[in-house]
Amino acid sequence: MAAQLVDPVRTWPDTVPDPTRTLGWDVLLWTSRYLLQPDGPDAGQPWRFTPEQVRIVLRWFEINDAGEFTRRQGTIRRLKGWGKDPFLAALCAVEFVGPCRFGGWREDRTPIAVPHPAPWVQVCAVSKDQTRNTMRLFPGMFSPECIAEYGIDLGKEIIYARSGAVIEAVTSSPRALEGGRSTFVVMNETHHWIQANGGHEMAMTIAGNVGKSRGGGARTMEITNAPLPGEDSVAEQTWHAWSKFAEGKSRDSGLYYDSVESPPVDLSNPDQLRAGIIAARGDADWLDVEWIVSTIYSGHMPRSRSQRMFLNQLVTAEDQLISPEDWDTCAVDDRLEDGDAITLGFDGGRTDDSTALIAVRIRDRLIVPVAIWEKPDGPAGDGWQVDRQAVDGTVRNTMERYDVQAFYADVALWESYVDTWSEEFRDRLMIKASSHSAVGRDMRGGLQELTLANERLVAAVEDGQVRHLGEGAPLGRTLRRHVLNARRRPNRYGLSFGKPNRESAHKVDAYAATLLADLARHRLIESGKSRTPERSGAVYFF
């Protein structure tokens, strides 16, 4: 019964590829013939992927009409004990001597998989212990038939084949990695790859090496547990990159992200905890649920670590302003209707910072992101500036479409536009944003009021007194990302907010705009003013 309490949260493409457009079937046949289970009660038996892993293999080896891989980099994020190392060891074996590249078409138009002509497989990590988790599996994984047929010479840190193929463990400095022409790279436990241990530079070096491959066929695969938010690990960076793509904020870079996690559950309730573990483990039914429950209840590790390790949840950083659980609980299936009475909040950037226009419906505190503009990742962001005319047009359309009764806009970098909005819209607004402007509200001043407004909004989220669109819409996902990026910043008046650090690429501008819109709603209600909606019906197009 407990297993029916929750459904897992999945992050992966919705469909299995067309069988005529994946090399995965040939991969599955080869592994079942040449590989063995390396450990556990089935050690020595023919290798078998679980149904969940079969799905991953078919997607990972998907190709287009030209026989090129559709995904160049991947991430498998699962709970501890799921079998990430054996799974990636099997993929390494395929890339080492097995059928892993497009070799033409059969008569039935299914693709033929052939070995790579010059395989160089690397298992990379920031410590030797991490690479050993994968490398120690190979002696028991290659069957005697495989060893004899391919002339495999097993070593602890380097494995050779007769053809010149290589599998090697790499834990050296990024400079030592520079210049390699690897064909497949496993990036092991990237939740441990941080700036301090050289993980960031290793990831960049690996990306450069893979990018030099002839024909673009080299690929990387990360395996990771849920990263700690705010630590800026490579795993966290990958998650943010995937989130932006899922939100439609960046172009498809060929990233494959595959994760199964438990939804929010009450850890103090054993039945809910068991259900969460079962949801997160997928079909890894060898995991002992009762043992995991007893480990979590033993008190030997913090709650947040238990959630990351055994539920695969992205949990709250120590200084996170709003927890994912609290924010997600407030999600509803609702939308703004034309003519709804709302307040607006605006926080604008120019080049690097994001620009956001957020609405809050007055009657029920529904938070709706109207528009969020962000600098694109990669070269597309070079020289980027927000389209100010598009922002101005969106503001004007919003003013005409809804009954906007208060509008608070941060003036920084947008002084001339805010002055214009104030002049043109002051007669429609029920209250002024400040003593000298109908719209302008400088967030660099009035620290006490903004701090109290922040405490009021955080408390409302924690108590379930606000509503928002959730992740059902791309802008809802973007707003969630900004909200969860916000960190606690105490000051002499109470609890304020800020970015993880001054130079952080993790933006919070949409949260700032939400705070202004919510403050405008609060002050409007306190003023006791209201009106019957009147709109001109004009719509501006830019």
C-alpha positions as CSV (number, residue, x, y, z in Angstrom):
1,M,0.0,0.0,0.0
2,A,2.8,2.4,0.9
3,A,4.2,2.2,-2.7
4,Q,0.9,3.7,-4.0
5,L,1.2,6.9,-1.9
6,V,3.5,8.8,-4.3
7,D,4.5,8.9,-7.9
8,P,8.2,9.5,-8.9
9,V,9.3,12.8,-10.3
10,R,10.9,12.0,-13.7
11,T,13.2,14.0,-15.9
12,W,13.7,12.4,-19.3
13,P,12.3,12.6,-22.9
14,D,8.8,11.3,-23.1
15,T,9.2,8.7,-25.7
16,V,11.5,5.8,-26.6
17,P,13.2,6.4,-30.0
18,D,12.0,4.8,-33.2
19,P,13.7,1.4,-33.4
20,T,15.0,2.4,-36.8
21,R,16.8,5.4,-35.3
22,T,18.8,3.9,-32.4
23,L,22.0,1.8,-32.1
24,G,20.7,0.6,-28.8
25,W,19.3,-2.7,-29.9
26,D,22.7,-3.9,-31.2
27,V,24.3,-2.6,-27.9
28,L,21.8,-4.7,-25.9
29,L,22.5,-7.8,-27.9
30,W,26.3,-7.4,-27.6
31,T,26.2,-6.9,-23.9
32,S,24.0,-9.9,-23.3
33,R,26.5,-12.1,-25.1
34,Y,29.9,-10.7,-24.0
35,L,29.4,-9.2,-20.5
36,L,28.7,-10.8,-17.1
37,Q,27.2,-9.6,-13.9
38,P,30.4,-8.4,-12.0
39,D,29.1,-8.7,-8.4
40,G,26.2,-9.5,-6.2
41,P,24.2,-12.7,-5.9
42,D,24.1,-13.0,-9.8
43,A,27.8,-12.6,-10.2
44,G,29.0,-14.6,-13.3
45,Q,25.6,-14.7,-14.9
46,P,25.0,-13.1,-18.3
47,W,24.7,-9.3,-18.1
48,R,21.1,-8.0,-18.1
49,F,20.0,-4.3,-18.1
50,T,16.9,-3.6,-16.1
51,P,13.9,-2.3,-18.1
52,E,14.7,1.2,-16.9
53,Q,18.3,0.9,-18.1
54,V,17.1,-0.5,-21.4
55,R,15.2,2.7,-21.9
56,I,18.2,4.8,-21.2
57,V,20.4,2.7,-23.6
58,L,17.9,3.1,-26.4
59,R,17.7,6.9,-25.9
60,W,21.4,7.4,-25.3
61,F,22.3,5.7,-28.6
62,E,19.6,7.5,-30.7
63,I,20.8,8.7,-34.1
64,N,19.4,11.0,-36.8
65,D,19.0,10.2,-40.5
66,A,22.7,10.9,-41.1
67,G,23.7,8.3,-38.4
68,E,24.9,11.0,-36.0
69,F,24.1,10.9,-32.3
70,T,21.3,13.2,-31.2
71,R,22.8,13.5,-27.7
72,R,26.4,14.4,-27.1
73,Q,26.5,14.7,-23.3
74,G,24.4,12.9,-20.7
75,T,23.7,12.8,-17.0
76,I,22.3,9.8,-15.0
77,R,21.2,11.1,-11.6
78,R,19.9,8.4,-9.2
79,L,19.8,7.5,-5.5
80,K,22.7,5.7,-3.9
81,G,22.8,2.0,-4.7
82,W,20.9,2.2,-7.9
83,G,23.8,0.8,-9.9
84,K,25.2,3.8,-11.6
85,D,28.8,2.4,-11.6
86,P,27.9,-1.1,-13.1
87,F,25.6,0.6,-15.7
88,L,28.4,3.0,-16.8
89,A,31.0,0.2,-16.7
90,A,28.8,-1.7,-19.2
91,L,28.6,1.4,-21.5
92,C,32.4,1.8,-21.2
93,A,32.8,-1.9,-22.3
94,V,30.6,-1.2,-25.3
95,E,32.7,1.9,-26.2
96,F,35.9,-0.1,-25.7
97,V,35.4,-3.0,-28.0
98,G,31.6,-3.3,-28.7
99,P,29.3,-1.9,-31.4
100,C,28.9,1.8,-30.5
101,R,29.0,3.8,-33.8
102,F,26.9,4.0,-36.9
103,G,28.0,1.6,-39.7
104,G,25.2,1.9,-42.3
105,W,21.7,0.6,-42.8
106,R,20.2,-2.9,-43.1
107,E,17.6,-3.8,-45.7
108,D,14.9,-3.2,-43.2
109,R,16.3,0.4,-42.6
110,T,17.4,-0.4,-39.1
111,P,20.9,0.9,-38.3
112,I,24.0,-1.2,-38.0
113,A,26.3,-0.6,-35.0
114,V,30.0,-1.2,-35.4
115,P,33.0,-0.7,-33.1
116,H,34.9,2.6,-32.9
117,P,38.0,2.4,-35.0
118,A,40.2,4.0,-32.3
119,P,38.6,3.8,-28.9
120,W,40.0,5.8,-26.0
121,V,37.6,5.5,-23.0
122,Q,38.3,7.5,-19.8
123,V,36.8,7.1,-16.3
124,C,37.4,10.5,-14.7
125,A,37.0,11.7,-11.1
126,V,38.6,14.0,-8.6
127,S,39.9,11.1,-6.5
128,K,41.2,7.6,-7.1
129,D,38.5,6.1,-4.8
130,Q,35.8,7.4,-7.2
131,T,37.4,5.8,-10.3
132,R,38.0,2.5,-8.5
133,N,34.2,2.2,-8.1
134,T,34.0,1.7,-11.8
135,M,37.4,0.2,-12.7
136,R,37.2,-2.6,-10.2
137,L,34.1,-4.0,-12.0
138,F,35.8,-4.7,-15.3
139,P,37.7,-8.0,-14.4
140,G,34.4,-9.6,-13.4
141,M,32.4,-8.0,-16.2
142,F,34.3,-9.1,-19.3
143,S,33.4,-12.7,-20.0
144,P,36.2,-15.2,-21.0
145,E,34.8,-15.2,-24.5
146,C,35.1,-11.4,-24.7
147,I,38.7,-11.4,-23.3
148,A,39.8,-14.0,-25.8
149,E,38.0,-12.6,-28.8
150,Y,39.2,-9.0,-28.3
151,G,42.6,-9.7,-26.7
152,I,41.8,-7.8,-23.6
153,D,44.6,-7.2,-21.1
154,L,43.2,-6.3,-17.7
155,G,45.0,-3.8,-15.5
156,K,44.0,-1.8,-12.4
157,E,44.1,1.6,-13.9
158,I,44.6,0.9,-17.7
159,I,43.0,-1.8,-19.8
160,Y,44.1,-2.6,-23.3
161,A,42.6,-4.5,-26.2
162,R,44.4,-6.1,-29.2
163,S,43.1,-3.4,-31.5
164,G,44.8,-0.7,-29.5
165,A,41.6,0.3,-27.6
166,V,42.2,1.7,-24.1
167,I,40.1,2.2,-20.9
168,E,41.9,4.3,-18.4
169,A,41.2,5.8,-15.0
170,V,42.1,9.5,-14.8
171,T,42.4,11.5,-11.6
172,S,45.4,13.7,-12.5
173,S,45.4,17.4,-12.8
174,P,43.4,19.2,-15.6
175,R,46.7,20.2,-17.3
176,A,47.7,16.5,-17.6
177,L,44.3,15.9,-19.3
178,E,44.9,18.7,-21.8
179,G,45.2,17.5,-25.4
180,G,43.7,14.0,-25.1
181,R,41.4,12.8,-27.9
182,S,39.1,10.6,-25.8
183,T,36.1,9.0,-27.5
184,F,33.9,8.4,-24.4
185,V,34.3,9.9,-21.0
186,V,32.6,8.9,-17.7
187,M,32.6,11.8,-15.3
188,N,32.1,10.0,-12.0
189,E,30.2,11.5,-9.0
190,T,30.2,15.1,-10.4
191,H,28.3,16.2,-7.2
192,H,31.9,16.2,-5.8
193,W,33.4,18.2,-8.6
194,I,33.8,21.7,-7.2
195,Q,36.1,24.7,-7.8
196,A,38.3,23.9,-4.7
197,N,39.3,20.4,-5.9
198,G,39.8,21.3,-9.5
199,G,36.5,19.8,-10.6
200,H,35.4,22.8,-12.7
201,E,38.7,22.9,-14.6
202,M,38.6,19.2,-15.2
203,A,35.1,19.4,-16.7
204,M,36.2,22.3,-19.0
205,T,39.3,20.3,-20.1
206,I,37.2,17.2,-20.8
207,A,34.7,19.3,-22.8
208,G,37.6,20.7,-24.9
209,N,39.0,17.2,-25.5
210,V,35.7,15.7,-26.6
211,G,35.0,18.7,-28.8
212,K,38.1,17.9,-30.9
213,S,36.9,14.4,-31.9
214,R,36.8,13.7,-35.6
215,G,33.2,13.8,-36.8
216,G,31.9,14.9,-33.4
217,G,31.3,11.4,-32.2
218,A,32.9,11.6,-28.8
219,R,30.6,11.9,-25.9
220,T,30.5,12.3,-22.1
221,M,28.3,10.8,-19.4
222,E,28.0,12.1,-15.9
223,I,26.8,9.9,-13.0
224,T,25.8,11.7,-9.9
225,N,23.6,11.8,-6.8
226,A,21.4,14.8,-6.3
227,P,23.9,17.8,-5.9
228,L,23.9,20.1,-2.9
229,P,22.3,23.4,-4.0
230,G,24.6,26.3,-3.7
231,E,27.8,24.3,-3.7
232,D,28.2,25.1,-7.5
233,S,29.4,21.5,-8.3
234,V,29.6,20.4,-11.9
235,A,26.5,18.3,-11.2
236,E,24.6,21.4,-10.1
237,Q,25.9,23.4,-13.1
238,T,24.6,20.6,-15.4
239,W,21.2,20.7,-13.7
240,H,20.9,24.5,-14.2
241,A,21.9,24.1,-17.9
242,W,19.2,21.4,-18.3
243,S,16.6,23.5,-16.5
244,K,17.2,26.4,-18.9
245,F,16.7,24.2,-21.9
246,A,13.6,22.7,-20.4
247,E,12.3,26.2,-19.8
248,G,12.9,27.1,-23.4
249,K,15.6,29.6,-22.3
250,S,18.5,28.0,-24.2
251,R,18.9,26.0,-27.4
252,D,19.3,22.3,-27.5
253,S,23.0,21.4,-26.9
254,G,22.4,17.7,-27.2
255,L,22.2,17.2,-23.4
256,Y,20.5,14.1,-22.1
257,Y,19.3,14.4,-18.5
258,D,17.8,11.3,-16.9
259,S,16.6,11.4,-13.2
260,V,14.0,9.7,-11.1
261,E,13.3,11.2,-7.6
262,S,10.9,11.0,-4.8
263,P,8.3,13.8,-4.7
264,P,8.0,15.6,-1.3
265,V,7.2,13.1,1.5
266,D,7.0,13.4,5.3
267,L,10.2,11.8,6.4
268,S,8.8,11.3,9.9
269,N,6.0,9.1,8.5
270,P,7.6,5.6,7.8
271,D,5.0,4.7,5.2
272,Q,5.5,7.8,3.2
273,L,9.3,7.4,3.5
274,R,9.1,3.9,2.2
275,A,6.9,5.0,-0.7
276,G,9.4,7.8,-1.5
277,I,12.3,5.4,-1.6
278,I,10.4,2.9,-3.8
279,A,9.5,5.8,-6.2
280,A,13.1,7.0,-6.4
281,R,14.7,3.5,-6.9
282,G,12.7,2.7,-10.0
283,D,13.2,-0.9,-10.9
284,A,16.3,-1.3,-8.8
285,D,14.5,-3.7,-6.6
286,W,17.7,-5.1,-5.1
287,L,17.8,-2.0,-2.8
288,D,16.6,-3.0,0.7
289,V,13.9,-0.4,1.6
290,E,13.8,-1.3,5.2
291,W,17.6,-1.0,5.5
292,I,17.5,2.5,3.9
293,V,14.7,3.5,6.3
294,S,16.7,2.3,9.3
295,T,19.8,4.2,8.0
296,I,17.8,7.5,7.7
297,Y,16.3,7.1,11.1
298,S,19.6,6.2,12.8
299,G,20.5,9.9,12.9
300,H,24.0,9.5,11.6
301,M,23.5,12.0,8.8
302,P,21.6,15.2,8.3
303,R,18.1,15.1,7.0
304,S,19.2,17.0,3.8
305,R,21.9,14.4,3.0
306,S,19.5,11.5,3.5
307,Q,17.1,13.2,1.0
308,R,19.8,13.7,-1.5
309,M,21.3,10.2,-1.2
310,F,18.3,8.0,-0.8
311,L,15.4,10.0,-2.3
312,N,17.5,11.7,-5.0
313,Q,15.9,15.0,-4.1
314,L,17.4,18.5,-4.8
315,V,17.0,19.7,-1.2
316,T,17.4,23.1,0.5
317,A,20.9,24.6,0.9
318,E,21.6,25.6,4.4
319,D,21.0,29.3,3.6
320,Q,18.2,28.8,1.0
321,L,15.4,31.3,1.4
322,I,12.5,29.1,0.3
323,S,12.6,25.3,0.2
324,P,11.6,23.4,-3.0
325,E,8.9,21.5,-0.9
326,D,7.3,24.7,0.4
327,W,7.3,26.3,-3.1
328,D,6.0,23.3,-4.9
329,T,3.2,22.8,-2.4
330,C,1.7,26.1,-3.5
331,A,1.4,25.1,-7.2
332,V,-2.1,25.2,-8.7
333,D,-3.6,24.7,-12.1
334,D,-4.9,28.2,-12.7
335,R,-4.3,31.2,-15.1
336,L,-5.0,34.9,-15.2
337,E,-8.1,35.9,-17.0
338,D,-8.4,39.1,-19.1
339,G,-9.6,41.9,-16.8
340,D,-8.3,40.4,-13.6
341,A,-7.3,42.9,-10.9
342,I,-3.6,42.5,-10.4
343,T,-0.5,44.2,-9.1
344,L,2.8,44.2,-11.0
345,G,6.4,44.0,-10.0
346,F,9.4,44.7,-12.2
347,D,13.1,44.1,-11.8
348,G,15.3,45.0,-14.8
349,G,18.8,44.2,-15.9
350,R,20.7,45.2,-19.0
351,T,23.2,42.6,-20.0
352,D,24.0,40.0,-17.4
353,D,21.2,40.2,-14.9
354,S,17.7,39.0,-15.9
355,T,14.7,41.2,-16.4
356,A,11.3,40.1,-15.0
357,L,7.7,41.3,-15.0
358,I,5.6,39.5,-12.4
359,A,1.8,39.8,-11.7
360,V,0.0,38.9,-8.4
361,R,-3.8,38.6,-8.6
362,I,-5.3,40.7,-5.8
363,R,-8.2,38.4,-4.8
364,D,-6.2,35.2,-4.2
365,R,-2.4,36.1,-4.3
366,L,-1.9,34.0,-7.5
367,I,1.7,34.7,-8.7
368,V,2.1,34.7,-12.5
369,P,5.3,35.5,-14.4
370,V,4.2,37.7,-17.3
371,A,7.7,37.6,-19.0
372,I,11.3,36.9,-18.0
373,W,14.2,37.8,-20.2
374,E,17.5,36.1,-19.6
375,K,21.0,36.2,-21.2
376,P,21.5,33.1,-23.3
377,D,24.2,30.6,-22.3
378,G,27.3,30.2,-24.4
379,P,28.4,32.2,-27.4
380,A,24.8,33.3,-28.1
381,G,25.1,35.5,-25.0
382,D,28.2,37.4,-26.2
383,G,27.2,41.0,-26.4
384,W,23.6,40.3,-25.5
385,Q,21.4,43.0,-24.2
386,V,17.8,42.8,-23.2
387,D,15.4,44.2,-25.9
388,R,14.1,47.3,-24.1
389,Q,11.4,47.9,-26.7
390,A,10.1,44.4,-26.2
391,V,10.0,44.9,-22.4
392,D,8.2,48.2,-22.8
393,G,5.7,46.6,-25.2
394,T,5.0,43.8,-22.8
395,V,4.4,46.3,-19.9
396,R,1.9,48.2,-22.1
397,N,0.1,45.1,-23.2
398,T,-0.2,43.9,-19.6
399,M,-1.6,47.3,-18.5
400,E,-4.3,47.1,-21.2
401,R,-5.1,43.4,-20.8
402,Y,-5.6,43.4,-17.0
403,D,-6.8,45.8,-14.4
404,V,-3.5,46.8,-13.0
405,Q,-4.2,48.6,-9.7
406,A,-0.5,49.0,-8.5
407,F,2.8,48.7,-10.2
408,Y,6.2,48.7,-8.4
409,A,9.3,48.8,-10.6
410,D,12.9,48.9,-9.4
411,V,14.4,52.0,-11.0
412,A,18.0,50.8,-11.3
413,L,19.2,50.8,-15.0
414,W,15.6,51.6,-16.1
415,E,15.1,55.1,-14.8
416,S,13.8,56.7,-18.1
417,Y,11.4,53.9,-18.8
418,V,10.1,53.8,-15.2
419,D,9.6,57.6,-15.4
420,T,7.6,57.2,-18.6
421,W,5.4,54.4,-17.2
422,S,4.8,56.5,-14.1
423,E,3.7,59.5,-16.1
424,E,1.5,57.5,-18.5
425,F,-0.1,55.1,-16.0
426,R,-0.4,57.1,-12.7
427,D,-4.1,57.9,-13.3
428,R,-4.9,54.2,-13.6
429,L,-3.1,53.1,-10.4
430,M,-4.8,53.1,-7.1
431,I,-1.6,53.7,-5.0
432,K,1.8,55.2,-5.7
433,A,5.0,53.1,-5.5
434,S,6.9,55.8,-3.6
435,S,6.5,59.4,-2.5
436,H,7.9,60.7,-5.7
437,S,6.8,58.2,-8.3
438,A,3.6,56.2,-9.2
439,V,5.7,53.3,-10.4
440,G,9.3,53.7,-9.4
441,R,10.4,51.9,-6.2
442,D,14.2,51.9,-5.7
443,M,15.2,48.6,-4.1
444,R,18.5,50.2,-3.0
445,G,16.5,52.2,-0.5
446,G,13.7,51.5,2.0
447,L,15.5,48.5,3.4
448,Q,13.2,48.1,6.4
449,E,10.0,47.9,4.3
450,L,11.6,45.5,1.8
451,T,12.9,43.3,4.6
452,L,9.5,43.1,6.2
453,A,7.9,42.4,2.8
454,N,10.4,39.6,2.2
455,E,9.6,38.0,5.6
456,R,5.9,38.3,4.9
457,L,6.2,36.6,1.5
458,V,8.5,33.8,2.8
459,A,6.0,33.1,5.6
460,A,3.1,33.1,3.2
461,V,4.9,30.5,1.0
462,E,5.7,28.3,4.0
463,D,2.0,28.5,5.2
464,G,0.6,27.8,1.8
465,Q,-1.0,31.2,1.5
466,V,0.2,32.0,-2.0
467,R,-0.5,30.3,-5.3
468,H,1.5,30.0,-8.4
469,L,1.6,28.2,-11.8
470,G,4.1,25.6,-10.8
471,E,6.2,23.9,-13.5
472,G,3.3,23.3,-15.9
473,A,4.5,26.3,-18.0
474,P,8.0,27.3,-19.0
475,L,7.8,30.6,-17.2
476,G,6.6,28.8,-14.1
477,R,9.8,26.7,-14.2
478,T,11.9,29.8,-14.7
479,L,10.3,31.6,-11.7
480,R,10.9,28.4,-9.6
481,R,14.5,28.4,-10.5
482,H,14.9,32.1,-9.5
483,V,13.0,31.5,-6.2
484,L,15.1,28.6,-5.3
485,N,18.3,30.5,-6.1
486,A,17.5,33.1,-3.5
487,R,19.5,32.9,-0.3
488,R,18.8,34.2,3.2
489,R,20.5,37.5,4.0
490,P,19.9,38.7,7.5
491,N,20.2,42.5,8.2
492,R,19.5,44.8,11.1
493,Y,15.7,44.7,10.3
494,G,15.3,41.0,9.8
495,L,15.5,38.5,6.9
496,S,16.3,39.8,3.4
497,F,17.5,37.9,0.4
498,G,20.3,37.8,-2.2
499,K,22.1,35.8,-4.8
500,P,24.4,32.9,-3.6
501,N,27.3,35.3,-4.1
502,R,27.9,38.6,-5.9
503,E,29.3,37.0,-9.0
504,S,26.9,34.1,-9.1
505,A,25.4,33.1,-12.5
506,H,22.3,31.8,-10.6
507,K,19.8,34.7,-10.9
508,V,17.1,35.9,-8.5
509,D,15.6,38.8,-10.4
510,A,12.2,37.1,-10.9
511,Y,12.0,36.6,-7.2
512,A,12.8,40.3,-6.7
513,A,10.0,41.2,-9.1
514,T,7.7,38.8,-7.3
515,L,8.5,40.5,-4.0
516,L,7.7,44.0,-5.5
517,A,4.4,42.8,-6.9
518,D,3.5,41.2,-3.5
519,L,4.5,44.3,-1.6
520,A,2.3,46.4,-4.0
521,R,-0.6,44.1,-3.3
522,H,-0.1,44.3,0.4
523,R,0.0,48.1,0.4
524,L,-3.0,48.3,-1.9
525,I,-5.1,46.1,0.5
526,E,-3.9,48.1,3.5
527,S,-5.0,51.3,1.8
528,G,-8.6,50.1,1.5
529,K,-8.8,51.3,-2.1
530,S,-10.6,49.4,-4.9
531,R,-12.4,50.0,-8.1
532,T,-14.5,48.4,-10.8
533,P,-12.2,47.3,-13.7
534,E,-12.2,49.6,-16.7
535,R,-10.0,48.9,-19.7
536,S,-9.6,50.6,-23.0
537,G,-9.2,47.3,-24.9
538,A,-6.2,48.7,-26.9
539,V,-3.3,46.3,-27.3
540,Y,0.2,47.3,-28.3
541,F,2.3,45.1,-30.5
542,F,6.1,45.3,-30.8
